[in-house]
Amino acid sequence: MPRQRKRQLVSAAPADLRIEIPEGIIQLYANAMNVVVTPWDLILLFGSIQLPETITGDGTAAGTIRIDAAVTMSPQHAKAAVKALQSVVDGYEKRFGEINMPEGK
């Protein structure tokens, strides 16, 4: 029998709101993110790095990032989301060990 993974939901929403996840929700994988800032909103652009079409003689390659989703939120919600994400990362590192980042990141 397949083992089910326990998923923890960490929310930046007020505690008195019920979170509803509808059937058929689209799940995306993103290994790239850009942020666009306006005076009123932050727009998070999530995408995936595409393989380069050509590789030059010196070994460099020019790939592209395909944007798959854009999420717009207020600066206040973005700050709450940062707090929720930090909590999740802290818990992950306690359980699995420190997440090492490549140099310069």
N, C-alpha and C positions, 0 to 999 in steps of 0.2 A: 504494500500500500504506500503511495507517495506521501512523504512527510510534508505537512503544511507548515509554512513559515509564519511565525507570529509577526504581525506588522503593528508598529506603534504609530499612532496618529498624533502628531504634535501640531497644534493649531495656533495661528495668530489671531483667530476670531475670538470675540467675546465668549466667555464660558457659558452664557445662557442661550447660545445659538446651537441648534442641532445641525450636524454636518451630514448631508445626504450625498452619497456617491451613486449616480444613476447607472443602470445596466448599460453596457456598450460604450462607456466613457473611453475616449481616445487616449492611449498612453504613448508618449513619445520618448525617444532617447535623444539626449542632447549632450554633445561633448564640446560645445562652443556657446558662449553667451555674450551678447553686447547689450549695453544700456544706453538708451536715449533719454535725455532729461529735458523737460520743459518747465516753465515756472509752476505748473500745476500738477504734473504727473511724472512718473518714471515709467518708461516702457522697456520691458525686458524682452529681448529678442533671442530666442532659443533656436539653435540649429545644430547641424552636423557637418563636420569637416569632410569634404569630398576628396576622393583620390585625385591627384594631379593628372591632367591630360598629357603633359609632357614633362620630361626631366631633362635638364640641360646637361651639357658636357661636364660641367663642374660639380654635378650631383645635386644641384638645387632644383626645387620643384615649386611650381606656382599652383597650389590647389585653391579651392573655393569653399566658402561656408554657405550651405543651403539653409535658409531660415525656414523652420517648420512651424513655429508658433510665436506669437507676440502677446505678452501679458502687460496690460496697463494698470498701474495702481497709483494711489496717492503717496506722497512722501511719508505720511504717517503710517500707512499700511506697509510700505517698504521697510520702515524702521522696525515695525512689529515682526515682519517676516525675517529680517536679519536676526532678531533675538530668538525666534523659533528655530531657524536653521542652526544657529550657534549651539543651541541646546541639543539638537539632534547630533551634530558633529561631536560635541563633548561626550555624549553617551556612546556614540560609535567608538570613539577612541578609548574610552574606559573598557569597553567590551573586547575590542579587536586590536588595540594598540594604536600608536600615533600614525597619522596619515602623513606620509612624506611627500613634499611637493618638489617638482623639478627645480633646479636652480633658476633664479630670475623670475619666478612666478609668485 
